[in-house]
Amino acid sequence: MSDILKAVKGMNDILPGSVPRKEKLPDSALWQWFEDTVRSVLARYGYQYILTPIVEPTALFVRGLGEVTDIVEKEMYSWHDAMNGDHLTLRPEATAGIVRAMVEHNALYNGPLRLWTLGPMFRHERPQKGRYRQFHQLDVEALGFPGPDVDAELILMVRRLWQELGLVVGQHVRLELNSLGQPEERNAHRAALIAYFQDHAAALDEDARRRLHSNPLRILDTKNPAMQALVEAAPKLIDFLGAESLAHFDAVRRTLDAAGLAYTINPRLVRGMDYYNLTVFEWVTDQLGSQGTVCGGGRYDGLMAQLGGKPAPAVGFGLGVERLLLLIQELGLPVPGGAPDVYAIIPDESVRPQAVATLEALRELGVSVLMHAGGGSMKAQFRRADTSGARFALVFGADEVSNGQVALKSLRDGAGAQSLQPLAAPATWAHLLQSSV
């Protein structure tokens, strides 16, 4: 019997592309590229980075997400801490923790904040393509902004991210919108839903019957094919919205229209957490099977007060990183690789000191260099250079080095082309090695 320890089911290693994998998962270079793109886009919109703990009080999610949501009822990793009696949970999403931090530190004292974070979340659900028990989420929140302008800003910012990642809006991803109105409007809709579903009780599945009086709005989000026709004919929330809620929704739509962003109004879009009000949205794709949502969010003006703070408006979204990177892979989009600019071949150990000094000078100039280590024949080193993905090889042959030179050889475009460069003046030829050239 093998005694090799393996990762927990549904929790994956993110490895370099050079490491073979049984399952097709995004490699670490793809992750780095995504994270760099996120930082660039969010900086252009003035969003600041924040980190919150992975472990939070269980009560935060029960109070914040809703006691009868799937996440709280079925999916959270929770335990009773024997050391001090605390009830703790691995965070299943990021919004509640960020809002908790804002309340605890009175962070909105000096005015509204635009924040973002990226990190692991945990839900105990059946692992499937792009959905795992430890998954990673980009979470973006705008706190203290009451108007529809910031709702639209967030949505347009996601479009900007898609563009930077090479995804085509309308072809690879599309936007769905809805408004959940305010609590009193939802209460009127809730009463109508309960009456409607009670009249069709025989057609309800077990989940729907359980939620009928506790959270009937979630019935609209059912994935049960047998209930689709029943749900389609159910009372629609938008018919219960008052003038202010409709005006907010119309203002969001006008801004998106002016920016040329197409969308679909989906009256069944309710999201999975109880804290949402007014605008909700999802970016969906048809490329990943039935689980098509890659990004979703909306406004949650009541959550700050719900968690014990002063009332403050807020809006945000979450984006599942694994699913998004899987989509990019499925579409075969061009992705900047993690390959070095150059691979350094050192066939004679006697020249390694001069080679190392030259490589350090190149790195100082911004060139990424992978140096061969461990010896080996020239042929073996060239084989390693080729598999590294580098565009060039630098060959520090003993004869060339004794003459104050190094051989620069192309490994990709015009493969085989070679030139000699001055060893002591890498600044004069370093630009030739940059991958962007």
N, C-alpha and C positions, 0 to 999 in steps of 0.2 A: 504493500500500500504506500502511495506517495505521501510524504509529510510536507509537501509544499503548501504554504499558506496562500490563499487567494483572496482577492478583493471581495467585499460583501456584494451579494447579488443586487444589481441595479446601481452600483457605484463603480465608476470607471476611472482608469488611469488615462491621463492625457499625455501621450508620448510623442517624441519626435517622429517624423515621417520615415526615418531610416530604420525604425524598430518595427519588425513584422507584427501584424495584429490579425487575430482570427475574425474579429468583428470590424466592419467598416465604420470607423469613428474619425472625427476630425483630428488632425495631428496638431502638435503644439505650435507649429509655425502659423497655421491657419488661425488659431486662437490669438496669437500675438498680433497678427495683422488686423483681426477684428477689434481687439482692444485698442490698438493704436488709432484705428479709424474712429471708434467711438469717442476717444479722448479728443481727437481733432474736431469732430462735428460738435460735440457738446461745448467745447471751449468757445466756438464761434457764436453760440447762443447764450453764453454767460453762466453756464451751470457749473457748480462747484462740487468737488468730490467729498464723499462722506463714507465712513466705515462704522458699522454697528455690530454688536456681538452676534455670533451664530446661535448662542443659547439665550433664550428669553423666558420670562415667566409664562407659564401656560395660560394664565388669566388674560394676558395681553391678546392672544389670538382668539380665545373664547369670546372676549368682550368686543374685540375689534372686527373679527371676520364674521362672527355670527355663530351661535351655538349649534344651529341645525344646518350649517353648510357641510358639504362633503369633506372639505379639508379638516375641519374640527372633528366631525363625527367619525371619519374613517382613516384619515391619511397622516395625522401628525405623529411624530416620534416624541412621545412624552414619557416622563418618569418621575417618580417620587425620590427626591434626593435624601438618602438615608443620613447624611451628615448633618443637615440642618432642617430637614422637613419641607424644603421648598418643592413646589410642583414646577418642573422645568420642561421646555420643549425646544427641539432643534427647529429653527425658524423655517416655516413652509413657504414664506414669501417675505418681501422686504419692507413693504409700505408701513405696516403696523410698527415695526421696530424703529423706522425713521421718525414716525410721528411721536412715538414714545420718547425718543431722544430729544425732539423739539420741545415737548412738554416738560420733560425733566430739567432741561437746561434753559428754559424760557428763551429759546433761540430766536423767536420772532420779535423780541423786545425792540430791536432796532429796525424792524421792517421785514418785508417779505424775503424769501430765500428761494433760489433755484438750486436743486441738489441732485446728485446722482451717485449710484453705487453699483458695483458688479461683484458677484460672489456666489458661493454655493448655497442652495436651499435644499430642503429635505421633505419628501412626501412618501409615505408607504403605500405605493400603488403598484399595479402590475407593470413591470418593465416592458416597454415596447419600443418600436422604432422612434428614436428621438425623444423618448420620455423615460426618465430614469428616477431612481429613488434619491440619489444625490444629483441634482441638476444645477445649472448656473443661470443666473438671471441678471440682466441689465435692468436696473430700476431707476426711473427718473421722476422727480417730484418737484412741483412748483407750489410753494406753501405761502399763503397770505394773499393770493391773487383771486379776486372774486369774479372777474369778467370773462366773457367768452373769448376774448382775444388770446388769453394764455392757453385755453383749450385748443384753439386753432394752431397756436404756435407749436405746441407739443406734437400735434398730428403732422404739421408741415416739417418739423424737425426729424420725425421718423422717415418721411419721404426723402429728406436730404440724406439720411443715413443709407436708405436703400440705394440711392443714386451713387453714393461713394463706394458701396459694396458691389455695384454692378447689377443690381436687381431692377427690373423694368416694372414700374407701376402699371397695373392693368393687364400685364402679361404674366409676370411671376408672382406678384402679390396684388391684392386689391383691398380697398378700405370699406368697412361697414360701420354705420353710425346708428345711434338711437339716443333717445332721451328718457331717463327714468323719472324726470320731474322731481317734485319735493315729497317729503313723507306723507303729508295729508292727501296728496293726489294719488300716491301709491296705495294708501289705505283704502281709498274709494275703489281703485282698480282691484285691490286685493279682495274686497268684499264681493265684487262682481265675478272675479275668478273663482272664488270658493263656491258661489252659487252655481256657476256654469259647470264646474267639475263635479259638484255634487249631483247635478242632473245627469251626468254621464259617468257615474261612479263605477259602473260595470266595466268600462273601458280603461280604467286606470290600472297601471302596474303597481307593484308593491311600493317602490320608491315614491310614486306620486300619491298614493294613499297616505303614506307616512307624512308627507309634506303638505298635505291638503290644508291643514289648519295652521301649521307652524310656519311654512314658507312657500305658499302656492306659486309665487313668482318663479321659483326655481323649476317648477314643473315645465315651464315654457322652454327650458334649456335641455329637455330630455333628449337622449340620443336613441331612444327606443323607436324603431321604425313603425311599430304597430300603433303608436300614439301620435304620429306626425299629423294626420288629417284632423284629429281632435284638437291638437294644439294650434294648428293653423286657423281654426274657426273660433278660437277663444277670444274674449274681449281684449282689445289692444290698449296698452297703456297710453299711447299718444292721444287717444280720444278722451282721456281724463285730465290732460294737462291744462293748467290755467294759462292766462295771458303772459305772465312773467316767465314761466318755464318755456313756453313756445317762443317768446322773444329771444331768450338766451340761445335756444337751439337754432333759431333762424339766423342769429348773428354769427354763430359758428359756421353755419352752412354758407352764408354770404362770403365770409372770409376765405373759405376753401374754394368756393366758386371763383372768386377774384384771383386766386393763386393758380387756377387751372387744374385743381385736383379733383378727379372724379371719385364718386363714392356711391354706395347703395344704402338706403335706409332699411334697416333690418329690425322690425318691431319685436322680434323674439330675442334680440340681443340684450341680455340682462347681467352678464358677468357672473363670477362665482362667489363674490363676497358681498355681504349685506351692507357695507358702508357706502356704496355708490349712490350718487344722486345726479340729476341733470345729465350732462353729456357722458355717454359711454361709447367706446369704439374698439374695433378689432381690425388688425391687418391679417388677412387670411390668404392661404394658397391652396391650389388644387394639386400640387405636386407631391404632397406627402401623405396621401390617403385620406381617411375620414377625419383624422385629427389635424385640421387645417390651420388652426390659429398659431401665428408666430409672434404676435405682439398684441397686447390689449391693455386697456385702462379706461380712465374717465375721472370724473369729478367726485370728491368725497368730502363735502363741506362740513359734515357733522362729526367726523372721526376725531378731530382734536379735542372737542368737548367730551366725546364719548370715552376718551382715555384720560379724562381728568384735567385737561387744560382749558385755557380760555378759548371760546369759539373762534375759529379762523377757517377761511375757505382754503381748499386745496384741490389739486388735480395732478394726475401722474399716470405712468404706464409701466408695465413690465414686459420684458422681451426674453423669451427662452433661447439661450445661446446655443445649446446643442441642436435644437430644431432648426434654427436659422443657418448654422454652419452645415448641417446635413442638407438643407435646401440648396445652399450654394454648391455643395458637392454634387448633388443630384443633377443640377442644371449644367454642370461642367463649366462654371464661370471662371474666367482667368483670375488667378489669385497670386499675388507676389509671394514667392517661395521664401523659405528660410535658408537658402543656399548662401554660402560665403561669396564674396567677390572673387577671391583667388585661393587656390590651394598651393601650399608651399612644399615642393619636393626637394628633399635633402639626401641625395644618394651617398654622400661622403660625410661622416660624422665630424671630420676635422674642420669643416667649414660651418658647423652649426652656430658657433658664437657670432660670426659675421652675419649669418642668415637671420638669427634672432634679432640682432640689432636693426637690420633692415626692416623686418616685419613689424617691430615696435614703432619704427618711424612711419610706416604705412598706416598702422592703426591710429597713430596720432593725427594723421591726415584724413581720417574717416573711412578708410578702406577696411572691410571685414576680411580677415585672413584666417584660414584653417591650416595649421602647420602639421605636417606629417610627423608622427612620433612612433618610435618602436622599431625603427630600421626597416629592412626589406629591400628587395631589388627595385631597380628603376621601373621595370614593368609593373610590379605590384603597386608601387606608389602612384603610377599613372592610373592604374585601375581604381584606386581609392579616390584619386582626384576626379575622375569621371563620374563616379557614383555620388560624390559630394554635391554635385549640381553646380559647382563653380564654373564661371565662364572662362577663366584663365588659370594656367598653372605657372608658377615661378619656379624655375629649376636652378638650384644653387650647385651647379657642377664645380668640381675642384679647379678645373682649368679656367672656367669663366671667372670664378671668384678671385683667383690669383691675378687675373687681368683687370680686376675691379669692375666686373660685369655680372649680370644675372640674365638668364634666358627667360623671356616672356613668351608663352605659347598659348594660342587660342584653343579652347576645348569645345566650343560651340560654333558660333558663326565663323565661317572660314576656318574650320578646324584644321590644325596642322600648321597654320601660319605662325612664324616665330621671329622674334627680334631680340637683339641684345640691348640691355638698358644699363646705365651707369649705376653701380651698386651704391655709391656714396651720395647720390642725389635723387632719392625716390620722389621728391616733390616735383621733379620735372616730368615724371611719367606716371604718377599715381592716378591721374584722371583716366588713364586708359583702362584701369582695373575696375572702375565703378560700374556696378550692374546696370545703372540707369542709362549708361551710354549705349 
